[in-house]
Amino acid sequence: MSTQPPPAPARETRRLRVYGVVQGVGFRWSLCAEAQALGLVGWVRNRRDGSVEALAQGEAAAVAALVAWAHRGPPAARVSAVETEATAADPALTDFVQLPTA
């Protein structure tokens, strides 16, 4: 009797755009720490329009958990909306980092 290993978890890459009071409240730092704790790779940055943008890549369940966290954010944040879209994977990503404002 042979046993086969379980299938690999589904992987996903999503771009997030978070709106509301999300700059100057530790949102990027907190999102980066949350993503790292979830084992994700990608990046987060402020946008000049006052929003925060992120790209998260990893196991689908972990990406979904980060999206759920983004709807709340850190205590001082006041999130009004989160937009997400599936995007192509970036094999060059190896960590989750903060990028300069775009």
RAQUI-V531987 format. One record per run of one state. SS is the DSSP state (A for helix, B for strand, O for the rest). FROM is the first residue (numbers start at 1). LEN is the number of residues. If there is no record, write none. Layout:
{{SS	FROM	LEN} {SS	FROM	LEN}}
This chain:
{{O	1	10} {B	11	11} {O	22	5} {A	27	11} {O	38	3} {B	41	6} {O	47	5} {B	52	8} {A	60	11} {O	71	7} {B	78	9} {O	87	9} {B	96	3} {O	99	4}}
